[in-house]
Amino acid sequence: MFSIETDESGSIILLGRLDAASVPVAREFLAEVTTSARLDFSGLDYIASVGLGVLAATQRRLMDEGAGLTLAGLSPHLHEVLSLAGFEGIFAFE
């Protein structure tokens, strides 16, 4: 199960598993993001390579517009996955 929503502070909250089945939901939601945003991963259990692709595509689009995503609340495992994928070079981490 996966959900994505914005909290009262404006952070985008990711919950559950971001896998092939949930990528369309994430892609649709993130397509509406037009300014810099904070993604809160504290409730995300798993991210598949297709989920990494959605994040990278969103970051590229936002960077072209002078904005970007900040990744926050990463578990040690997810931080390692994102680091191995080279995301530390294109995303800000909190």
Residue, then its C-alpha position, 0 to 999 in steps of 0.5 A: m500500500f502507498s499514499i502520498e499527501t501534503d501535510e500542514s507544513g507543506s512537506i510531501i509525505l510518502l507512506g508505504r511502498l513506492d513500487a511499480a504498482s504505486v508509481p502512477v500515483a506518485r508520478e501524478f502527484l509529483a507532476e503537480v509540484t512546481t516549486s521546491a519541496r521537502l519529501d518526508f520519507s519517514g513513513l516509506d518502507y520500500i522504494a523500487s527502481v521505478g520509484l527512483g526514476v520518478l524522483a529523478a525525473t521530478q528533480r530534473r524538471l524542477m531543477d530546470e525551473g530553478a527549484g528542487l526536492t529535499l529528501a528528509g526522514l530517510s531510514p538508514h536503509l533508504h539512505e544507503v539505497l539513494s546514496l548508491a543510486g547517486f542521488e546525493g549528487i542531485f538532491a539535498f538531504e536532511 
